[in-house]
Amino acid sequence: MKAKTITPKQHSPLNQVIRIILVLLIVLIIAIGGYFTYYYWQNIRPYQAIIQQTLTNADKEHKNLPPNLQTMLTASLSCSVQTKNDWDCNIEANLDYRVTRLLVTKPEERKPLEQQGFEIMVNNLLITKLNNKDKYTLIAELTPFTANKIGYQNFSQYYFDKSLSQLTLAESAELIAITKSPSYYLQNKEKLAEQREKLLKNRKKLIVNSR
C-alpha cells in the first residue's frame, strides 16, 4: 500500500501580496511608534521638568493668585473677548493654549507648521494634565510685559507700586488688559481704558451666566 504524499498548500499570488502588505504595515506602524516615542522623550518630555521647576520657583503671589486677577484672567479668555466661534468660547481650551504659547519657545530653524504641531503635542500631552491653579501660576509667572519685566508680580510692583494682593478690581483688569499687547497698551492709555472696561463688563456677564 502506497503512502500518501502531502503536498504543501499553495498560496495564491493575491494572498501572498496581502501578507507582504500586512507585514510592511506592521513594520511601518512600529517604526512610526518608535519615532514618536523618541521625539517625545527628546523634545516634549523635557518641558515637564521646566513646568515643575517654574511652579516650584514661582513667586508666592503667583502660586496663590488673588481672586480678582483669576476672574479677570478668565474674562480675558472668554468668547466675548475672543472671536465668536465655539472654539474661542471654550475658556478651558483658551487657558491651555495661553499656557502653551508662553511655555514653548520657537527656534529659528523650526518652520511655522512644525511649530504648530509641536505646540499641539505639548498642549495635549502636558498642559491639559495640569490643574487650573497651576495653569494660572504659569501664566502669572511667564507673561512678559517689557524686556526686563516678566511676570504679574514684577510688573505690578513696577506699574502700580503694589503687590498683586493689593490691587483693586479695576487695577486687576488693567493689568490683564496690558498682557494682550504690552507695547501697544502702555503707549495708548485710551485704548487701554477701553480694554479694561471691556474686561470688567465681561466679568459681570460671566458671573451672571454662572448663577
C-alpha positions as CSV (number, residue, x, y, z in Angstrom):
1,M,0.0,0.0,0.0
2,K,1.5,3.3,-1.1
3,A,1.9,6.1,1.5
4,K,0.0,9.2,0.8
5,T,2.2,12.2,-0.1
6,I,1.3,15.5,1.4
7,T,1.8,18.4,-0.9
8,P,2.2,21.8,0.7
9,K,-0.7,24.2,0.4
10,Q,-0.2,26.6,-2.4
11,H,-1.0,30.3,-1.7
12,S,-2.4,32.3,-4.4
13,P,-0.4,35.3,-5.7
14,L,-3.1,37.6,-4.3
15,N,-2.8,36.1,-0.8
16,Q,1.0,36.4,-0.9
17,V,0.7,40.1,-1.8
18,I,-1.8,40.7,1.0
19,R,0.6,39.1,3.5
20,I,3.5,41.2,2.3
21,I,1.5,44.3,2.6
22,L,0.3,43.5,6.1
23,V,3.9,42.8,7.2
24,L,5.0,46.1,5.7
25,L,2.2,47.9,7.5
26,I,3.2,46.4,10.8
27,V,6.8,47.4,10.3
28,L,5.7,50.9,9.3
29,I,3.5,51.2,12.4
30,I,6.3,50.1,14.7
31,A,8.7,52.5,13.0
32,I,6.3,55.4,13.4
33,G,5.6,54.5,17.0
34,G,9.3,54.3,17.7
35,Y,9.9,57.7,16.1
36,F,7.2,59.4,18.1
37,T,8.4,57.8,21.3
38,Y,11.9,59.1,20.6
39,Y,10.6,62.5,19.6
40,Y,8.5,62.7,22.8
41,W,11.4,61.9,25.1
42,Q,13.8,64.2,23.3
43,N,11.6,67.2,22.7
44,I,8.3,67.1,24.7
45,R,9.3,65.4,27.9
46,P,11.9,68.0,28.9
47,Y,9.1,70.6,29.2
48,Q,7.7,68.5,32.1
49,A,10.8,69.4,34.1
50,I,10.6,73.0,33.0
51,I,6.9,73.2,34.2
52,Q,7.7,71.6,37.6
53,Q,10.8,73.9,38.1
54,T,8.7,77.0,37.2
55,L,5.9,76.0,39.6
56,T,8.4,75.3,42.4
57,N,10.2,78.6,42.0
58,A,7.2,80.7,41.2
59,D,6.5,83.9,43.2
60,K,4.3,83.2,46.2
61,E,1.8,85.8,44.8
62,H,1.6,83.7,41.6
63,K,1.1,80.4,43.5
64,N,-2.0,81.9,45.2
65,L,-3.3,84.3,42.5
66,P,-5.8,86.7,44.1
67,P,-9.4,86.1,43.1
68,N,-9.7,89.4,41.3
69,L,-6.9,88.5,39.0
70,Q,-8.2,85.0,38.5
71,T,-11.7,86.3,37.4
72,M,-10.2,88.9,35.2
73,L,-7.9,86.4,33.5
74,T,-10.9,84.1,32.9
75,A,-12.8,87.1,31.5
76,S,-9.9,87.7,29.0
77,L,-10.2,84.1,27.8
78,S,-13.9,84.1,27.2
79,C,-15.7,84.3,23.9
80,S,-16.9,87.9,24.2
81,V,-13.2,89.0,24.2
82,Q,-12.1,86.4,21.6
83,T,-13.9,85.8,18.4
84,K,-17.4,84.2,18.2
85,N,-16.8,80.6,17.2
86,D,-17.2,77.6,19.5
87,W,-13.5,77.0,20.0
88,D,-12.9,80.6,21.2
89,C,-15.8,80.3,23.6
90,N,-14.1,77.4,25.3
91,I,-12.4,79.1,28.2
92,E,-10.6,75.9,29.3
93,A,-9.1,75.4,25.8
94,N,-8.0,79.0,25.6
95,L,-6.4,78.7,29.1
96,D,-4.4,75.7,27.9
97,Y,-3.3,77.4,24.7
98,R,-2.2,80.5,26.6
99,V,0.0,78.4,28.9
100,T,1.4,76.5,25.9
101,R,2.3,79.7,23.9
102,L,4.1,81.2,27.0
103,L,6.0,78.0,27.7
104,V,7.1,76.9,24.3
105,T,9.8,78.8,22.5
106,K,10.3,78.8,18.7
107,P,13.8,78.1,17.5
108,E,14.7,79.8,14.2
109,E,15.1,76.5,12.4
110,R,11.6,75.3,13.3
111,K,9.1,76.1,10.5
112,P,5.7,77.5,11.4
113,L,3.8,74.3,10.6
114,E,6.2,72.3,12.6
115,Q,5.9,74.7,15.5
116,Q,2.2,74.5,15.4
117,G,2.3,70.7,15.6
118,F,4.9,70.9,18.4
119,E,2.6,73.2,20.4
120,I,-0.3,70.8,19.9
121,M,1.7,67.9,21.3
122,V,2.9,69.9,24.3
123,N,-0.6,71.2,24.9
124,N,-2.3,67.8,24.7
125,L,0.4,65.7,26.4
126,L,1.4,68.0,29.2
127,I,-0.6,71.2,29.7
128,T,-4.1,69.6,29.7
129,K,-2.9,67.3,32.5
130,L,-2.3,70.3,34.9
131,N,-5.0,71.7,37.3
132,N,-6.2,75.2,36.7
133,K,-4.4,76.6,39.8
134,D,-1.0,75.5,38.2
135,K,-2.1,76.9,34.8
136,Y,-2.8,80.3,36.4
137,T,0.5,80.2,38.2
138,L,2.4,79.5,35.0
139,I,0.6,82.3,33.2
140,A,1.3,84.8,36.0
141,E,4.9,83.7,36.2
142,L,5.8,83.7,32.5
143,T,3.8,86.6,31.0
144,P,6.2,89.2,29.5
145,F,5.4,92.9,29.8
146,T,8.7,94.6,28.9
147,A,12.2,93.4,28.2
148,N,13.1,93.3,31.9
149,K,9.6,93.0,33.4
150,I,8.3,89.4,33.3
151,G,5.5,88.1,35.5
152,Y,2.4,89.7,37.0
153,Q,4.0,90.4,40.4
154,N,7.1,92.0,38.9
155,F,5.1,94.3,36.7
156,S,2.6,95.2,39.3
157,Q,5.3,96.4,41.7
158,Y,6.7,98.5,38.8
159,Y,3.5,99.8,37.3
160,F,1.2,100.2,40.4
161,D,3.8,100.1,43.1
162,K,1.7,97.4,44.7
163,S,1.8,93.6,45.2
164,L,-0.9,91.6,43.4
165,S,-2.9,91.0,46.6
166,Q,-3.3,94.8,47.0
167,L,-4.7,95.5,43.5
168,T,-8.3,96.7,43.2
169,L,-10.6,95.1,40.7
170,A,-10.1,97.9,38.2
171,E,-6.3,97.6,38.6
172,S,-6.5,93.9,38.1
173,A,-8.5,94.4,34.9
174,E,-5.9,96.9,33.7
175,L,-3.0,94.6,34.4
176,I,-4.7,91.8,32.4
177,A,-5.6,94.2,29.6
178,I,-2.0,95.1,29.2
179,T,-1.0,91.5,28.8
180,K,-2.8,91.4,25.5
181,S,-0.2,93.7,23.9
182,P,2.0,95.5,26.4
183,S,3.9,97.6,23.9
184,Y,0.6,98.8,22.4
185,Y,-1.4,99.5,25.5
186,L,1.4,101.1,27.5
187,Q,1.6,103.7,24.8
188,N,-2.2,104.1,24.2
189,K,-3.9,104.9,27.5
190,E,-7.3,105.5,25.9
191,K,-7.3,102.1,24.3
192,L,-6.1,100.5,27.5
193,A,-9.0,102.1,29.4
194,E,-11.4,100.7,26.7
195,Q,-10.0,97.2,27.1
196,R,-10.1,97.5,30.9
197,E,-13.8,98.4,30.8
198,K,-14.5,95.6,28.3
199,L,-12.9,93.1,30.7
200,L,-14.9,94.4,33.7
201,K,-18.2,94.2,31.7
202,N,-17.3,90.7,30.6
203,R,-16.6,89.6,34.2
204,K,-20.1,90.7,35.1
205,K,-21.5,88.6,32.3
206,L,-19.6,85.6,33.4
207,I,-20.9,86.0,37.0
208,V,-24.5,86.3,35.8
209,N,-24.1,83.3,33.5
210,S,-22.7,81.2,36.3
211,R,-25.7,81.6,38.5
